[in-house]
Amino acid sequence: MSQSNGAPTPAPSPLRSGEPPRRLHRAAAVIGVHLGALVLWELLVRLLQVKSFGLPAPSAILGSLGRPGYAWISNTLVTAAEVFGGYALAVAGGVTLALAFCWSRRLTLLAFPLLVTLNMVPKVALGPILIVWFSYGIGPNMLITFSLAFFPVLLTTLRGLREVEPDLLDLVRSLRGSRWQLFCHIQLPGALPYVFSGMKVAAILAVAGAVVGEFIASSRGLGYLMIQVQSSLDTPAMFMAVIVITVIGMALYGVVLGLERAWVARDARVQ
């Protein structure tokens, strides 16, 4: 269609079509920065001739994967199981308890102050107690992971459930909506941005919880491996363990981000 002066109307700019290239450029920039940092690290270590036990080069760190006796695959799977298992328990427990608190003010008055007090307990101090109760293994480390990741999910979910507009709740109640309908159609969609905000914080704490549990007492896992190689000053293996732990955390965080992008609108996400 032409304008009144006869000039053709310019076609609208394809904003959506430009989003994927922009994301690819951003990803390429991030990868390029990391690769550049690794190359610079390698060059500096070689030029300055830094000892391997002080600061190993990336090539030496990567070479530690081939050393026998370290069981990288099995130790990585153990740590990943502790991280993902404890995190899943924290999310399920935090969201469930937040719903219970939202529906019952009496329960909130009775139980919430106790949970705040328990959250003040240093989680490292719980390690020996859990070992006395449950012995060594994946289970106690998952509980330490749970104890670190649980409270952020509980707090943010509870806040999200209470941030719903009161007028909107009154409208649904006036239409004789049930409590379940109120939750499914109003409270839960409105609380999802807060839930995922707490889940992202909990994902970071979950990795720390698993490693702390393995440091205290464990016979498997990447944290246990770091303690073992420390005695022989195998610094490249220690760096490699830290890198693998970081990759596990990034994988968990990436899963949470993917779920958030699938279920929460971009403008509604809590930054």
C-alpha positions, -999 to 999 in steps of 0.1 A, spaced: 0 0 0 13 35 -9 13 66 12 -7 97 3 23 113 -16 28 81 -37 59 69 -19 59 33 -9 56 24 27 89 10 40 88 -26 51 90 -32 88 124 -42 101 126 -79 109 135 -75 146 129 -111 154 150 -124 126 179 -105 140 178 -121 174 194 -154 166 225 -138 149 228 -115 179 228 -144 203 253 -163 181 276 -132 182 273 -129 219 281 -166 224 310 -164 200 323 -134 220 321 -152 253 338 -183 239 365 -161 223 372 -143 256 376 -177 274 399 -191 247 420 -160 247 424 -161 285 436 -197 282 461 -189 255 474 -160 275 477 -182 306 496 -208 287 520 -182 272 527 -165 305 534 -197 323 558 -209 296 576 -175 292 580 -169 330 588 -206 335 565 -209 365 567 -242 384 539 -266 378 531 -270 415 526 -233 418 506 -224 387 503 -251 360 497 -243 324 464 -253 308 481 -280 288 494 -296 320 460 -293 337 444 -311 307 471 -337 308 462 -347 343 430 -363 330 451 -392 316 468 -401 348 459 -435 361 443 -440 395 423 -407 397 390 -422 383 378 -390 369 346 -403 354 333 -421 386 343 -392 409 326 -367 386 294 -388 385 294 -389 423 297 -352 427 271 -345 400 247 -369 417 252 -350 450 247 -316 434 217 -325 413 201 -347 439 205 -323 468 193 -294 445 162 -313 434 153 -320 471 158 -283 479 136 -271 451 108 -296 458 110 -290 496 113 -252 493 84 -247 469 62 -272 488 68 -255 522 63 -221 507 29 -232 495 20 -245 530 31 -212 546 11 -192 520 -21 -212 528 -17 -213 566 -7 -182 586 -7 -203 618 19 -227 603 40 -197 593 39 -182 628 49 -216 643 75 -230 619 90 -201 599 110 -186 629 124 -220 636 135 -225 600 152 -191 601 171 -201 633 181 -234 617 194 -216 586 218 -197 608 236 -229 618 269 -231 599 265 -259 574 300 -271 578 292 -279 615 264 -302 603 288 -324 584 302 -344 614 267 -348 628 253 -361 595 283 -385 593 275 -399 628 239 -403 618 242 -417 582 279 -426 579 299 -417 547 284 -417 512 264 -397 488 234 -394 511 250 -371 538 266 -349 511 232 -346 494 217 -335 527 244 -308 531 237 -296 496 200 -296 505 206 -275 536 225 -248 516 201 -246 487 168 -250 505 163 -216 521 168 -193 491 141 -213 472 117 -211 502 122 -173 507 118 -163 471 89 -186 464 70 -174 495 76 -138 484 64 -145 449 32 -161 462 25 -131 484 33 -105 456 0 -112 438 -24 -82 436 -50 -84 464 -77 -70 441 -71 -98 416 -74 -124 443 -106 -108 455 -120 -109 420 -113 -146 416 -129 -153 450 -159 -133 441 -164 -155 411 -163 -185 434 -130 -198 423 -116 -226 444 -83 -223 463 -67 -247 437 -79 -226 408 -66 -195 426 -32 -211 429 -30 -226 394 -42 -196 375 -31 -166 396 -6 -173 423 17 -198 406 21 -179 373 28 -147 392 53 -164 415 73 -182 388 98 -154 383 106 -154 420 108 -192 421 134 -192 393 153 -163 410 157 -185 441 165 -215 420 194 -197 403 209 -187 437 203 -222 450 221 -237 420 253 -219 430 250 -229 466 243 -265 457 277 -270 441 294 -255 472 274 -278 495 284 -309 476 321 -300 477 320 -290 514 305 -324 522 332 -342 503 359 -321 521 346 -330 555 344 -367 550 340 -388 519 355 -417 500 345 -406 465 339 -374 445 359 -345 431 363 -329 465 377 -361 479 400 -363 449 413 -328 456 422 -338 492 441 -369 479 462 -351 453 470 -322 477 493 -344 497 514 -351 465 513 -315 454 496 -325 421 484 -290 414 474 -297 378 449 -324 390 436 -300 417 430 -273 390 413 -300 368 390 -310 396 380 -273 402 373 -270 364 351 -301 364 332 -289 394 327 -256 377 313 -273 346 289 -292 368 277 -260 383 274 -243 349 254 -273 336 229 -270 365 226 -233 361 221 -237 323 192 -261 330 176 -236 353 180 -208 327 165 -230 300 135 -237 321 131 -201 330 131 -190 294 106 -217 285 81 -209 313 86 -172 322 82 -143 298 113 -122 293 98 -90 308 87 -109 339 120 -124 349 136 -112 381 171 -100 373 
